[in-house]
Amino acid sequence: MKNTLHLASGSVTRRKLLEESNIPYKIIKQHSDEPEIETNSATEQVLHLSADKIKCVDMEGIDKTIDAFIITADTLVQTCKTSQIFGKPRDIQHAKYMMKTMREEAVDVITGCYLEKKHWNGTQWQTVACKQWTTKATLELHIPEGHEEEFIKIMPISLHACGGTIVEGYGQQFLKSIQGSYSSLLGLPMYELKEMLRTLGFYK
């Protein structure tokens, strides 16, 4: 029997990445309030958030006869010069501010992941192994001044995306350069995930 990866995320992009990578998966819920910590480091923040999410996953309905593999993830943007941390925009004006800032300086997009392997011991789920890591992509994104509202109109999902922008589809024409993991930029670093799954015995 093939193992299944349980993705504790509602992200459509993360689902698509798993589908394209031919990794069997199911969606599970998590009820984290996503508490922030006082830090000037987006890396520390995504590690904290992904760890909190893994503690808040809903294990109801997961097959107890085999080990369960669970992944949580969180992505943030940090500007390279001024070290501002951007999550999802509060509103259109906040999204426009993010776009303006990214015109002026490169940004790091950092995704933190927490992967757990759990075993049902007869009374409860027990964590037998875990991996936590971050993956980064540095990019230059240039959405021309005055084009912000058109971008949001064409890509309304950007208002629900980290940094207020999308680099797929319509958005890729504004991506000037990228250094690092492209899939991490989309919210799930697939190379690292594949290696971690292999280490934990996901592939039989």
WOTAWO-V180019 format. One record per backbone hydrogen bond with DSSP energy under -1.0 kcal/mol. NH is the residue of the N-H (numbers start at 1). CO is the residue of the C=O. If there is no record, write none. Layout:
((NH CO) (NH CO))
This chain:
((5 24) (6 69) (7 26) (8 71) (9 7) (15 11) (16 12) (17 13) (18 14) (19 15) (20 16) (21 17) (22 19) (23 18) (26 5) (28 7) (31 56) (39 37) (45 41) (46 42) (47 43) (48 44) (49 45) (50 46) (51 47) (52 48) (53 49) (54 50) (55 51) (56 53) (58 29) (62 59) (68 118) (70 116) (71 6) (72 114) (74 112) (76 110) (77 86) (78 108) (79 84) (80 106) (86 77) (95 91) (96 92) (97 93) (98 94) (99 95) (100 96) (101 97) (102 98) (103 99) (105 101) (107 139) (108 78) (109 137) (110 76) (111 135) (112 74) (113 133) (114 72) (115 131) (116 70) (117 129) (118 68) (119 126) (121 124) (126 119) (128 117) (129 117) (131 115) (133 113) (135 111) (137 109) (138 179) (139 107) (140 177) (142 174) (147 144) (151 147) (152 148) (153 149) (154 150) (155 151) (158 155) (159 156) (160 157) (161 158) (163 87) (164 161) (171 168) (172 169) (174 171) (175 172) (176 140) (176 174) (177 140) (179 138) (181 136) (185 181) (186 182) (187 184) (188 183) (193 189) (194 190) (195 191) (196 192) (197 193) (198 194) (199 195) (200 196) (201 198) (202 197))
